[in-house]
Amino acid sequence: MRKGEWGENFKTNPPRQIALPLENELEYLEQQDDNMFQNPSLWFSASLHHPDLLVCFIDEDGRLRFWNKTAERVTGYSFEFLSGSRKWLSLLYPNAENRQRMLSSLRTLALMQGASASLETKIKRNDGKPCTILWACNNVMLSDNFPFSGVACLGIDITARVNREKHLTCRWARVSFRLLR
């Protein structure tokens, strides 16, 4: 770079200006974040309507009691179709062994106060395509604020990540094979 080149560049192309929030605005935003985690109803509402978060509630008998719009979109099954029954298990988990394992995990969670678990499961969507969901499930108990006992599950569709990992593993195996020859 020649002498004066840097300064000339700024005169012809000034840097983009970024508006930073004032200190009191930052405090307000931090306070809103804190309120969200201290106020369960705000957090709950934000979770229910999050576009990437699957939310479902399963009662102690394994019946589906809630299924949000994201869960409907990802699986292809509407809440009205699955509501109040256990058919969601056979539709999403057609393999009897996987289905039984999932049901026993849910029963254990439903009966143990304070229990929680993370599960990575493969489901079969309504269109027949496989899908991998990472679930975080917690026991919920009947209370004045929550008229439900069973298991609350939050899930994220990680199918794309799993497919990328498989693809990279295959590529690495081919590269390794070439290097070893």
NUVO-436448 format. One record per residue (C-alpha): residue number from 0; residue in three letters; x, y, z. Coordinates in pm, whole numbers, plus 50000, padded with zeros to 5 digits. Layout:
<nulos>
+-----+-----+-------+-------+-------+
:   n : res :    c1 :    c2 :    c3 :
+-----+-----+-------+-------+-------+
: NUM : ALA :     X :     Y :     Z :
...
+-----+-----+-------+-------+-------+
</nulos>
This chain:
<nulos>
+-----+-----+-------+-------+-------+
:   n : res :    c1 :    c2 :    c3 :
+-----+-----+-------+-------+-------+
:   0 : MET : 50000 : 50000 : 50000 :
:   1 : ARG : 50141 : 50340 : 49904 :
:   2 : LYS : 50160 : 50633 : 50137 :
:   3 : GLY : 49827 : 50816 : 50170 :
:   4 : GLU : 49633 : 50536 : 49997 :
:   5 : TRP : 49450 : 50437 : 50317 :
:   6 : GLY : 49337 : 50792 : 50389 :
:   7 : GLU : 49223 : 50853 : 50032 :
:   8 : ASN : 49008 : 50538 : 50042 :
:   9 : PHE : 48819 : 50670 : 50345 :
:  10 : LYS : 48755 : 51004 : 50176 :
:  11 : THR : 48595 : 50842 : 49872 :
:  12 : ASN : 48427 : 50547 : 50051 :
:  13 : PRO : 48347 : 50643 : 50411 :
:  14 : PRO : 48290 : 50345 : 50642 :
:  15 : ARG : 47933 : 50240 : 50710 :
:  16 : GLN : 47800 : 50387 : 51028 :
:  17 : ILE : 47652 : 50153 : 51284 :
:  18 : ALA : 47400 : 50285 : 51534 :
:  19 : LEU : 47476 : 50144 : 51875 :
:  20 : PRO : 47203 : 50153 : 52140 :
:  21 : LEU : 47248 : 50401 : 52419 :
:  22 : GLU : 47344 : 50265 : 52758 :
:  23 : ASN : 46990 : 50293 : 52897 :
:  24 : GLU : 46854 : 50110 : 52588 :
:  25 : LEU : 47101 : 49825 : 52648 :
:  26 : GLU : 46987 : 49804 : 53009 :
:  27 : TYR : 46626 : 49788 : 52889 :
:  28 : LEU : 46705 : 49503 : 52645 :
:  29 : GLU : 46896 : 49311 : 52914 :
:  30 : GLN : 46606 : 49361 : 53153 :
:  31 : GLN : 46363 : 49225 : 52891 :
:  32 : ASP : 46584 : 48915 : 52851 :
:  33 : ASP : 46594 : 48868 : 53227 :
:  34 : ASN : 46216 : 48911 : 53251 :
:  35 : MET : 46164 : 48645 : 52986 :
:  36 : PHE : 46349 : 48386 : 53191 :
:  37 : GLN : 46197 : 48495 : 53521 :
:  38 : ASN : 45845 : 48503 : 53382 :
:  39 : PRO : 45754 : 48148 : 53271 :
:  40 : SER : 45452 : 48261 : 53069 :
:  41 : LEU : 45668 : 48487 : 52847 :
:  42 : TRP : 45922 : 48208 : 52791 :
:  43 : PHE : 45645 : 47955 : 52732 :
:  44 : SER : 45471 : 48175 : 52476 :
:  45 : ALA : 45797 : 48248 : 52292 :
:  46 : SER : 45878 : 47874 : 52280 :
:  47 : LEU : 45534 : 47772 : 52151 :
:  48 : HIS : 45556 : 48005 : 51854 :
:  49 : HIS : 45925 : 47968 : 51772 :
:  50 : PRO : 45957 : 47872 : 51402 :
:  51 : ASP : 46229 : 47609 : 51461 :
:  52 : LEU : 46122 : 47459 : 51793 :
:  53 : LEU : 45897 : 47154 : 51806 :
:  54 : VAL : 45688 : 47155 : 52125 :
:  55 : CYS : 45473 : 46869 : 52247 :
:  56 : PHE : 45310 : 46753 : 52568 :
:  57 : ILE : 45247 : 46386 : 52633 :
:  58 : ASP : 45036 : 46272 : 52926 :
:  59 : GLU : 45118 : 45990 : 53166 :
:  60 : ASP : 44938 : 45740 : 52938 :
:  61 : GLY : 45145 : 45835 : 52632 :
:  62 : ARG : 44865 : 46035 : 52467 :
:  63 : LEU : 44957 : 46348 : 52276 :
:  64 : ARG : 44803 : 46655 : 52441 :
:  65 : PHE : 44977 : 46935 : 52252 :
:  66 : TRP : 45163 : 46963 : 51921 :
:  67 : ASN : 45270 : 47307 : 51796 :
:  68 : LYS : 45272 : 47437 : 51435 :
:  69 : THR : 45643 : 47366 : 51392 :
:  70 : ALA : 45588 : 47003 : 51490 :
:  71 : GLU : 45303 : 46987 : 51238 :
:  72 : ARG : 45524 : 47134 : 50963 :
:  73 : VAL : 45824 : 46910 : 51033 :
:  74 : THR : 45632 : 46583 : 51073 :
:  75 : GLY : 45345 : 46647 : 50832 :
:  76 : TYR : 45086 : 46545 : 51093 :
:  77 : SER : 44835 : 46794 : 51232 :
:  78 : PHE : 44753 : 46818 : 51601 :
:  79 : GLU : 44387 : 46749 : 51523 :
:  80 : PHE : 44484 : 46416 : 51363 :
:  81 : LEU : 44710 : 46305 : 51651 :
:  82 : SER : 44537 : 46470 : 51948 :
:  83 : GLY : 44443 : 46260 : 52249 :
:  84 : SER : 44567 : 45928 : 52112 :
:  85 : ARG : 44880 : 45717 : 52109 :
:  86 : LYS : 44875 : 45666 : 51731 :
:  87 : TRP : 45146 : 45932 : 51699 :
:  88 : LEU : 45392 : 45673 : 51830 :
:  89 : SER : 45318 : 45419 : 51556 :
:  90 : LEU : 45313 : 45687 : 51285 :
:  91 : LEU : 45639 : 45855 : 51382 :
:  92 : TYR : 45813 : 45540 : 51506 :
:  93 : PRO : 45703 : 45255 : 51276 :
:  94 : ASN : 45972 : 45022 : 51414 :
:  95 : ALA : 45812 : 44842 : 51711 :
:  96 : GLU : 46136 : 44821 : 51907 :
:  97 : ASN : 46209 : 45194 : 51871 :
:  98 : ARG : 45848 : 45277 : 51954 :
:  99 : GLN : 45855 : 45067 : 52272 :
: 100 : ARG : 46186 : 45221 : 52378 :
: 101 : MET : 46043 : 45571 : 52328 :
: 102 : LEU : 45724 : 45488 : 52518 :
: 103 : SER : 45914 : 45341 : 52814 :
: 104 : SER : 46142 : 45649 : 52825 :
: 105 : LEU : 45836 : 45876 : 52827 :
: 106 : ARG : 45667 : 45671 : 53101 :
: 107 : THR : 45979 : 45687 : 53318 :
: 108 : LEU : 46000 : 46064 : 53269 :
: 109 : ALA : 45629 : 46110 : 53343 :
: 110 : LEU : 45650 : 45922 : 53672 :
: 111 : MET : 45972 : 46071 : 53812 :
: 112 : GLN : 45930 : 46420 : 53952 :
: 113 : GLY : 46205 : 46652 : 53826 :
: 114 : ALA : 46329 : 46403 : 53567 :
: 115 : SER : 46467 : 46518 : 53233 :
: 116 : ALA : 46637 : 46359 : 52935 :
: 117 : SER : 46783 : 46444 : 52596 :
: 118 : LEU : 46707 : 46206 : 52312 :
: 119 : GLU : 46810 : 46196 : 51949 :
: 120 : THR : 46544 : 46006 : 51758 :
: 121 : LYS : 46476 : 45917 : 51398 :
: 122 : ILE : 46114 : 45960 : 51297 :
: 123 : LYS : 45923 : 45884 : 50981 :
: 124 : ARG : 45746 : 46189 : 50845 :
: 125 : ASN : 45401 : 46177 : 50686 :
: 126 : ASP : 45564 : 46187 : 50340 :
: 127 : GLY : 45771 : 45878 : 50431 :
: 128 : LYS : 46104 : 46063 : 50458 :
: 129 : PRO : 46322 : 46004 : 50764 :
: 130 : CYS : 46390 : 46294 : 50997 :
: 131 : THR : 46623 : 46324 : 51298 :
: 132 : ILE : 46498 : 46521 : 51597 :
: 133 : LEU : 46696 : 46617 : 51904 :
: 134 : TRP : 46452 : 46625 : 52197 :
: 135 : ALA : 46489 : 46773 : 52545 :
: 136 : CYS : 46211 : 46629 : 52761 :
: 137 : ASN : 46113 : 46718 : 53117 :
: 138 : ASN : 45866 : 46590 : 53369 :
: 139 : VAL : 45578 : 46830 : 53437 :
: 140 : MET : 45337 : 46794 : 53727 :
: 141 : LEU : 44979 : 46908 : 53768 :
: 142 : SER : 44955 : 47250 : 53937 :
: 143 : ASP : 44726 : 47550 : 53958 :
: 144 : ASN : 44915 : 47717 : 53672 :
: 145 : PHE : 44954 : 47405 : 53461 :
: 146 : PRO : 44657 : 47165 : 53437 :
: 147 : PHE : 44863 : 46878 : 53302 :
: 148 : SER : 45088 : 46594 : 53423 :
: 149 : GLY : 45324 : 46409 : 53197 :
: 150 : VAL : 45617 : 46507 : 52977 :
: 151 : ALA : 45694 : 46832 : 52797 :
: 152 : CYS : 45931 : 46795 : 52503 :
: 153 : LEU : 46115 : 47058 : 52303 :
: 154 : GLY : 46275 : 46941 : 51982 :
: 155 : ILE : 46490 : 47064 : 51695 :
: 156 : ASP : 46508 : 46908 : 51350 :
: 157 : ILE : 46876 : 46817 : 51306 :
: 158 : THR : 46832 : 46613 : 50988 :
: 159 : ALA : 47045 : 46848 : 50777 :
: 160 : ARG : 47327 : 46840 : 51033 :
: 161 : VAL : 47319 : 46459 : 51052 :
: 162 : ASN : 47325 : 46434 : 50671 :
: 163 : ARG : 47623 : 46674 : 50652 :
: 164 : GLU : 47807 : 46466 : 50911 :
: 165 : LYS : 47746 : 46148 : 50708 :
: 166 : HIS : 47861 : 46323 : 50390 :
: 167 : LEU : 48180 : 46450 : 50558 :
: 168 : THR : 48249 : 46106 : 50706 :
: 169 : CYS : 48222 : 45949 : 50359 :
: 170 : ARG : 48446 : 46216 : 50207 :
: 171 : TRP : 48703 : 46171 : 50482 :
: 172 : ALA : 48699 : 45794 : 50430 :
: 173 : ARG : 48763 : 45840 : 50055 :
: 174 : VAL : 49044 : 46088 : 50117 :
: 175 : SER : 49200 : 45863 : 50381 :
: 176 : PHE : 49178 : 45566 : 50146 :
: 177 : ARG : 49356 : 45760 : 49869 :
: 178 : LEU : 49627 : 45877 : 50105 :
: 179 : LEU : 49692 : 45524 : 50231 :
: 180 : ARG : 49724 : 45369 : 49885 :
+-----+-----+-------+-------+-------+
</nulos>
